[in-house]
Amino acid sequence: MLFEIKTNLEVSNPVQIEFKEKINYCVATTSDIVDLNSNYSVFYSRIRILRENILTKIK
C-alpha cells in the first residue's frame, strides 16, 4: 500500500480522498500492530510522519 501511494504521488495527479483513505488505513493498521507488539512503535511514528508529509503534498 505504501509503495502504491508513493508511486502514484510521483507519477500522477493525486486524488486527495483516495490518498487520505490509503495513508489513514496504513496508520490504523500500524497502530493495530503496535497494540500487539510495542517494538513497532518507532515504525508507527514514522508512518504518522509520512502521512503528514503526504497530506501536505496533496493540499
BAVO-461285 format. One record per residue: residue in three letters; y, z, x of N, C-alpha, C, O in turn. Coordinates in steps of 0.001 Angstrom, whole numbers, plus 500000, padded with zeros to 6 digits. Layout:
# BAVO-461285
   type      n.v      n.w      n.u     ca.v     ca.w     ca.u      c.v      c.w      c.u      o.v      o.w      o.u
    Ala        Y        Z        X        Y        Z        X        Y        Z        X        Y        Z        X
...
END
This chain:
# BAVO-461285
   type      n.v      n.w      n.u     ca.v     ca.w     ca.u      c.v      c.w      c.u      o.v      o.w      o.u
    Met   498819   500000   500820   500000   500000   500000   501256   500000   500872   502190   499245   500604
    Leu   501290   500830   501904   502471   500872   502770   502682   499550   503495   503816   499094   503643
    Phe   501604   498938   503941   501719   497644   504619   502275   496589   503663   503102   495766   504055
    Glu   501825   496615   502423   502320   495669   501409   503820   495862   501170   504569   494891   501068
    Ile   504241   497101   501084   505664   497385   500887   506470   496864   502065   507483   496192   501875
    Lys   506028   497170   503281   506726   496740   504499   506826   495221   504553   507901   494681   504814
    Thr   505735   494538   504314   505715   493078   504365   506662   492478   503335   507423   491561   503646
    Asn   506618   492986   502129   507491   492459   501073   508960   492707   501370   509802   491861   501067
    Leu   509278   493842   501953   510670   494118   502307   511166   493161   503382   512323   492743   503362
    Glu   510298   492820   504311   510688   491939   505413   510770   490473   504995   511612   489730   505500
    Val   509904   490059   504080   509754   488641   503773   510515   488198   502528   511074   487102   502498
    Ser   510539   489023   501531   511064   488556   500248   512249   489380   499780   512686   490328   500434
    Asn   512746   488982   498631   513803   489719   497961   513137   490818   497145   512435   490525   496178
    Pro   513343   492066   497513   512598   493140   496847   513005   493345   495394   514171   493210   495026
    Val   512021   493670   494596   512254   494054   493212   512303   495580   493215   511298   496233   493497
    Gln   513445   496138   492908   513670   497568   493080   512658   498445   492361   512129   499385   492954
    Ile   512384   498162   491120   511489   499019   490341   510093   499028   490947   509467   500082   491057
    Glu   509607   497862   491337   508271   497754   491909   508153   498567   493193   507168   499282   493379
    Phe   509142   498468   494082   509093   499201   495341   509223   500701   495115   508552   501492   495778
    Lys   510076   501090   494190   510224   502512   493896   508904   503091   493399   508501   504177   493817
    Glu   508238   502372   492515   506953   502839   491987   505911   502948   493096   505179   503935   493167
    Lys   505845   501949   493949   504831   501938   495005   505063   503042   496034   504122   503740   496412
    Ile   506295   503205   496487   506541   504234   497500   506411   505620   496897   505960   506544   497573
    Asn   506795   505785   495642   506605   507079   494986   505123   507396   494825   504717   508553   494939
    Tyr   504322   506379   494562   502870   506565   494481   502321   507021   495831   501481   507919   495890
    Cys   502792   506404   496913   502347   506799   498255   502719   508247   498555   501914   508997   499108
    Val   503927   508636   498193   504366   510015   498424   503512   510988   497603   503082   512020   498117
    Ala   503271   510666   496354   502471   511544   495496   501037   511667   496002   500462   512755   495998
    Thr   500469   510558   496433   499104   510580   496950   499019   511412   498224   498080   512186   498409
    Thr   500000   511249   499095   500023   512026   500328   500196   513511   500023   499610   514358   500696
    Ser   500991   513822   499020   501154   515213   498602   499823   515803   498143   499503   516949   498459
    Asp   499061   515025   497407   497737   515478   496968   496824   515749   498158   496054   516709   498153
    Ile   496913   514901   499171   496093   515084   500374   496491   516377   501087   495630   517125   501552
    Val   497792   516636   501171   498282   517856   501825   497809   519094   501063   497518   520124   501671
    Asp   497733   518994   499742   497216   520115   498958   495777   520451   499349   495363   521609   499298
    Leu   495033   519435   499736   493642   519640   500151   493519   520058   501613   492615   520810   501978
    Asn   494435   519566   502445   494367   519841   503882   495785   519842   504456   496403   518788   504606
    Ser   496278   521004   504765   497666   521139   505234   497916   520514   506604   499066   520415   507031
    Asn   496877   520098   507289   497056   519424   508581   497808   518102   508439   498330   517578   509423
    Tyr   497865   517567   507237   498543   516291   506999   500003   516462   506575   500629   515498   506135
    Ser   500542   517646   506696   501912   517884   506246   502943   517084   507049   503967   516673   506502
    Val   502682   516861   508336   503606   516050   509142   503620   514610   508625   504681   513993   508521
    Phe   502454   514086   508307   502357   512737   507751   503113   512651   506425   503801   511665   506160
    Tyr   502983   513683   505597   503694   513730   504322   505206   513688   504542   505921   512981   503831
    Ser   505684   514436   505511   507121   514429   505819   507583   513042   506232   508657   512593   505831
    Arg   506789   512376   507020   507148   511025   507465   507149   510027   506313   507999   509138   506258
    Ile   506212   510170   505410   506174   509290   504228   507420   509511   503374   507990   508553   502852
    Arg   507843   510753   503229   509053   511039   502451   510284   510417   503111   511147   509875   502422
    Ile   510367   510493   504432   511478   509865   505160   511426   508351   504992   512457   507710   504785
    Leu   510240   507787   505079   510064   506355   504872   510546   505956   503474   511212   504934   503309
    Arg   510207   506761   502479   510659   506481   501112   512186   506441   501045   512759   505537   500437
    Glu   512832   507401   501658   514296   507425   501643   514868   506185   502326   515844   505609   501845
    Asn   514276   505777   503430   514726   504575   504134   514546   503320   503289   515423   502456   503262
    Ile   513428   503220   502609   513165   502057   501756   514135   502040   500586   514705   500998   500265
    Leu   514323   503181   499953   515229   503218   498805   516664   502890   499225   517407   502279   498458
    Thr   517047   503281   500407   518374   502955   500916   518502   501456   501145   519552   500876   500870
    Lys   517454   500829   501642   517470   499391   501918   517573   498541   500655   518212   497490   500663
    Ile   516956   498987   499587   516896   498136   498394   518050   498393   497434   518130   497744   496391
    Lys   518927   499302   497752   520076   499566   496851   521166   498570   497047   522196   498643   496377
END
